[in-house]
Amino acid sequence: MYVKDVVVQNQVGLHARPATFFIQKANEFKSSIWVEKEERRVNAKSLLGVLSLGIIGGTTIRIIADGSDEQQAVDGLVSLVESGFAE
């Protein structure tokens, strides 16, 4: 299992468009991937799950992966979040 915390950089957070990019990136990996905000954990490959967290700009989220490419998955998603989804 590989875990990293990251602060969401873009102002509006993970609304529909950035969440879609996030999920597309998550689906590139074989590992099981979750996103955690406070005490809630959802599947990072689920649009409704990610949107249900209500992640806004400045929020710290935890990305957790477990599987054969767990480190690449977490590092790739952290990079995407840190880039601000090119917004």
Secondary structure as UniProt FT lines:
FT   STRAND          2..7
FT   TURN            11..12
FT   HELIX           16..26
FT   TURN            27..28
FT   STRAND          32..37
FT   TURN            38..39
FT   STRAND          40..43
FT   TURN            44..45
FT   HELIX           47..52
FT   TURN            57..58
FT   STRAND          60..66
FT   TURN            68..69
FT   HELIX           70..82
FT   HELIX           84..86
//
